Amino acid sequence: MLHVTVLGAGSWGSALAIAFSRVADKVTLWSHNPQQVLQLSATRSNPCYLPAEITFADHIEFTSDFEQAILSDLLIIATPLNAVRQLLMRLIQYKTDLPDIFVVSKGFEQSSGLLVHQIIEDVLGQNFKRYGLLLGPSFAKEVAVHLPTAITLASPDLKFATSWMHKLIGIPNFRIYAHDDIIGSAVGSAVKNVLAIAVGISDGLELGYNARAALITRSLNELSCLVLALGGRQETIYGLTGIGDLILTCTGDLSRNRQVGQQLAQGKSLKQILADLGHVSEGVLTVEAIYHKAQSLNLSMPIVECVYRILYQHANLYDEVSELIKRQPKSEFSYQ
């Protein structure tokens, strides 16, 4: 009997609860908000995050009781990244025999600049290896309605990832690939959100398909630059958490980060955009950490720098685009 608990009842947490209910005997969806739990239980849908016609299977339960929720075989943490540390600390307060853990959160922790796996090691200790990062090109809505999706489970223990890959093979149209480059996977999944804001700005300004193609291609160069500098592997850049996730987030209309860029180009303030979205935009949260990380490593990431100046220094969009075009000529494949 397989019991899966999803911590976080947003769009991605809800979609994963629906997907994993196809192979698990019991699924628990936890929310910190008791009012949300009441709404989920009453309607068996989550219209704040997914279309109302998408409903939860009968064996999916809802709770705000954290201590009860974590009594499962597999915990999936599906909260914004900056809540991951707090959840892990709560977990070890209640349990010493930890279950297996998946984390789907992306980005760099704002307070520390740490990646997801570094937070896990910081809280649970470096000897704990029964965890994986479930990352890759995937929109929650499409997963919830079982459209074809390929995703990476990156873990420091390849046997752990491979074992779960086989256990979850019964999820319809949801193909998991095992991988052990957690650094490359985590970095790629974080950086692509910032780069998608840039592509959204370009599309919002109607700069054309040529500009979009150039931005995505040069964005891959910047993603590669940081992946390699932080110890990730070259092959990961051309996998699902690299180019795959970058393409989806930069071009898909369901991408919140792309929407942020498009609406900035329409003249809306960042505060208003985030209020209207009603969801977390990971790129907005993580661009500052990535900008400072690149500065500390003396890396040239002009597109990331452009997005940072627009979001945090109120730079003019047209001036930033102009400066990108006028940059000093260089070799195409230079990482500096």
Secondary structure, 3 states (H helix, E strand, C coil): CCEEEEECCCHHHHHHHHHHCCCCCEEEEECCCHHHHHHHHHHCECCCCCCCCCECCCCEEEECCHHHHCCCCEEEECCCHHHHHHHHHHHHHHCCCCCEEEECCCCCCCCCCCCHHHHHHHHHCCCCCCEEEEECCCCHHHHHCCCCEEEEEECCCHHHHHHHHHHCCCCCCEEEEEECCHHHHHHHHHHHHHHHHHHHHHHHCCCCHHHHHHHHHHHHHHHHHHHHHCCCCHHHHCCHHHHHHHHHHHHCCCCHHHHHHHHHHCCCCHHHHHHHHCCCCHHHHHHHHHHHHHHHCCCCCHHHHHHHHHHHCCCCHHHHHHHHHCCCCCCCCCCC
